[in-house]
């Protein structure tokens, strides 16, 4: 199968190791990965903030970039960006009365998957250790992102894959369904509320006794990791794609080798 990688802005700029891990996983399964060169932002921040006219050229660019590439399905290691592509793009086109763009956006969105959904629903992966060689012998907890849970309805797909990683001990996160407080521009517009939500989330992470918090959205992990770092916490963050890509021969860093603000320091996956 030929799979197009939608890297997303934050992964491309701050977590390139997550994009490399995604490619590694798919190539390990025997698939060809291509990278549509014209891709940029999906426009989620613009739409979430009500800047619909400004979002139109951004959405149009995404549609055109993925129309220009030959592929079977597209994948992104991000629930929020995939939710935007699958739900917001056609909605925006419909709002501005562009029926052609709406049809094209629906077509691109229908072929776009979040990583765990692609692995489980399309590629049939059920055992990360057996099928990917995944190995990460550490105590880990898992934060499910809001868009993954509520818009994409990923359910336990990410957690189920993590449970099949050899050596990994997955600790349940108390009140896991509560938002971490990032919410994109929400964390800047409502900084005090965001910080309070983050404090609750990080207290629950610390209560698990795990040395690392993983998840499927780099933005959440950046927010969580930054909060942990400011507290002086030894707990790290790492995208679940990097854990799935970790093997005995080429392991991902242990929690104490990452640093809790890995996205800021650039240490993740290096």
C-alpha positions in Angstrom: 0.0 0.0 0.0 1.2 3.5 -0.7 0.6 5.8 2.3 0.9 9.6 2.3 2.3 11.1 5.5 0.6 14.2 6.8 3.3 15.3 9.2 1.4 18.3 10.9 3.0 21.6 11.8 4.0 20.9 15.4 5.5 17.5 14.6 7.4 18.9 11.6 8.7 21.8 13.6 9.2 20.4 17.1 8.9 16.6 17.1 10.4 15.3 13.8 11.3 12.1 15.6 7.6 11.3 15.8 7.3 11.7 12.0 10.3 9.4 11.5 8.8 6.9 13.9 5.6 6.9 11.9 7.4 6.2 8.7 9.5 3.5 10.3 6.4 1.7 11.6 4.7 1.7 8.2 7.8 0.7 6.3 8.4 -2.1 8.8 5.0 -3.4 7.7 6.0 -3.4 4.1 4.3 -0.2 2.9 5.6 2.7 0.9 5.4 6.1 2.4 5.3 9.3 0.3 5.3 12.9 1.5 3.1 15.4 -0.4 5.5 18.3 -0.7 2.9 21.1 -0.8 1.5 20.3 2.6 1.5 22.9 5.4 -0.9 23.8 8.2 -4.3 22.2 8.3 -5.9 25.4 9.4 -7.3 24.1 12.7 -6.1 27.1 14.7 -7.8 29.5 12.3 -11.1 27.7 12.4 -11.1 27.1 16.1 -10.6 30.8 16.7 -13.3 31.9 14.2 -11.0 33.1 11.4 -12.9 31.4 8.7 -11.9 33.7 5.7 -8.2 33.3 6.7 -8.6 29.5 6.9 -9.9 29.1 3.4 -6.6 29.3 1.5 -5.0 27.1 4.2 -7.6 24.4 3.7 -7.5 24.8 0.0 -3.7 24.3 0.0 -4.1 21.1 2.1 -6.7 19.6 -0.3 -4.6 20.5 -3.4 -1.4 19.1 -1.8 -3.0 15.7 -1.2 -4.8 15.7 -4.5 -1.5 16.1 -6.3 0.0 13.0 -4.7 -0.7 9.4 -5.8 -1.5 7.3 -2.6 -4.0 4.9 -1.2 -4.5 6.4 2.3 -3.0 9.3 4.3 -1.9 9.2 7.9 -1.0 11.6 10.6 0.3 11.0 14.1 -2.2 13.5 15.5 -5.9 13.1 16.4 -6.5 16.9 16.4 -5.2 17.5 12.9 -6.9 14.5 11.4 -10.2 15.6 13.1 -9.8 19.0 11.4 -9.2 17.4 8.0 -12.1 14.9 8.4 -14.6 17.3 10.0 -13.7 21.0 9.7 -12.5 21.2 6.1 -15.7 20.3 4.4 -17.7 22.3 7.0 -15.6 25.4 6.2 -16.2 24.9 2.4 -19.9 24.5 3.0 -20.0 27.6 5.1 -18.5 29.8 2.4 -20.7 28.2 -0.3 -17.9 26.4 -2.2 -19.5 23.1 -3.2 -16.5 22.0 -5.3 -14.1 22.5 -2.4 -16.5 20.7 -0.1 -16.6 17.6 -2.3 -12.8 17.6 -2.7 -12.2 18.1 1.0 -14.6 15.2 1.8 -12.7 13.0 -0.5 -9.3 13.9 1.0 -10.7 13.5 4.5 -12.2 10.1 3.8 -8.8 8.8 3.0 -7.0 10.3 6.0 -6.5 8.4 9.2 -5.0 8.9 12.6 -2.1 6.5 13.1 -3.7 4.1 15.5 -6.9 3.9 13.4 -4.8 3.2 10.3 -2.8 0.5 12.1 -5.8 -1.3 13.6 -8.7 -0.7 11.3 -7.0 -0.7 7.9 -3.7 -2.6 8.3 -5.0 -5.1 10.9 -2.3 -4.7 13.5 -3.3 -6.2 16.9 0.1 -7.1 18.5 2.8 -4.5 18.4 5.5 -6.8 19.7 4.8 -9.6 17.3 4.0 -7.5 14.2 6.3 -4.5 14.7 9.0 -5.8 17.0 7.9 -3.0 19.5 10.0 -3.1 22.8 9.9 -0.5 25.5 10.6 -2.0 29.0 9.4 1.0 31.1 6.5 2.0 33.3 4.2 4.3 31.2 0.8 6.0 31.6 -1.3 7.2 28.7 -3.2 10.5 28.1 -6.0 10.2 25.5 -6.4 13.5 23.6 -9.8 15.2 23.4 -10.1 15.3 19.6 -9.1 11.6 19.4 -11.7 10.6 22.0 -14.6 12.9 21.0 -14.3 13.7 17.3 -12.5 10.6 16.0 -13.9 8.2 18.6 -10.6 6.3 18.7 -11.6 4.6 21.9 -8.9 2.3 23.2 -7.0 1.9 19.9 -3.9 3.6 21.1 -3.9 2.1 24.6 -4.6 -1.4 23.2 -1.5 -1.1 20.9 0.6 0.1 23.8 -0.5 -2.9 25.9 1.0 -5.2 23.3 4.5 -3.6 23.4 7.0 -6.0 24.9 8.2 -5.0 28.3 5.9 -2.0 28.6 3.9 -1.7 31.9 0.9 0.5 31.3 -0.5 2.3 34.3 -4.1 3.6 34.2 -4.4 7.4 34.4 -7.0 8.7 36.9 -9.6 10.9 35.2 -8.0 10.1 31.9 -10.9 11.6 29.9 -10.3 15.1 31.3 -8.7 17.7 29.0 -5.1 18.6 29.7 -6.0 22.3 29.2 -4.0 22.9 26.0 -6.8 23.3 23.4 -4.6 25.2 20.9 -5.2 28.9 21.3 -7.4 28.2 24.3 -4.2 27.9 26.4 -3.2 31.4 25.4 -6.6 33.1 25.6 -7.5 31.4 28.9 -4.1 30.9 30.4 -5.3 30.7 34.1 -8.0 28.1 33.3 -5.6 26.2 31.1 -2.9 26.1 33.9 -5.4 24.9 36.4 -6.5 22.1 34.1 -2.9 21.2 33.5 -2.2 21.1 37.2 -4.9 18.5 37.7 -3.7 16.4 34.7 -0.1 16.4 35.9 -1.1 15.5 39.5 -3.0 12.5 38.1 0.0 11.6 35.9 2.3 11.7 39.0 -0.1 9.6 41.0 0.4 6.7 38.6 4.0 6.3 39.5 5.0 6.0 35.9 8.1 7.6 34.6 6.6 8.6 31.3 3.4 9.9 29.9 2.5 9.0 26.3 -0.3 10.0 24.0 -1.2 10.5 20.4 -1.0 14.3 20.1 2.3 16.2 20.2 0.5 19.4 21.2 -0.9 17.7 24.4 2.4 16.2 25.2 4.2 19.5 24.7 1.7 21.2 27.1 2.0 18.4 29.7 5.8 18.1 29.3 6.2 21.8 29.8 4.1 21.8 33.0 6.1 18.8 34.4 9.4 20.5 33.6 8.4 23.7 35.4 7.5 21.6 38.4 10.9 20.0 38.3 9.2 16.6 37.8 11.3 13.7 36.5 8.4 12.4 34.5 8.9 12.5 30.7 6.6 12.7 27.7 6.9 10.7 24.4 4.5 10.2 21.5 3.1 6.6 21.3 4.4 6.3 17.7 8.0 6.5 19.1 7.2 3.7 21.5 5.7 1.5 18.8 8.8 2.2 16.7 11.1 1.3 19.6 12.9 -2.1 19.2 15.6 -4.0 21.1 18.1 -3.1 18.4 17.0 0.5 18.1 15.3 1.5 21.3 13.6 4.8 22.1 15.2 6.7 25.0 14.3 5.6 28.5 12.2 8.0 30.5 15.2 9.4 32.4 17.0 10.1 29.1 14.3 12.2 27.5 13.5 15.1 29.8 9.9 16.1 30.5 10.0 19.1 28.1 11.4 17.0 25.2 9.4 18.9 22.6 11.0 22.1 23.7 14.5 20.8 24.2 14.5 18.7 21.0 15.7 15.6 22.9 12.8 13.3 22.1 13.8 10.3 20.0 17.4 11.3 19.7 
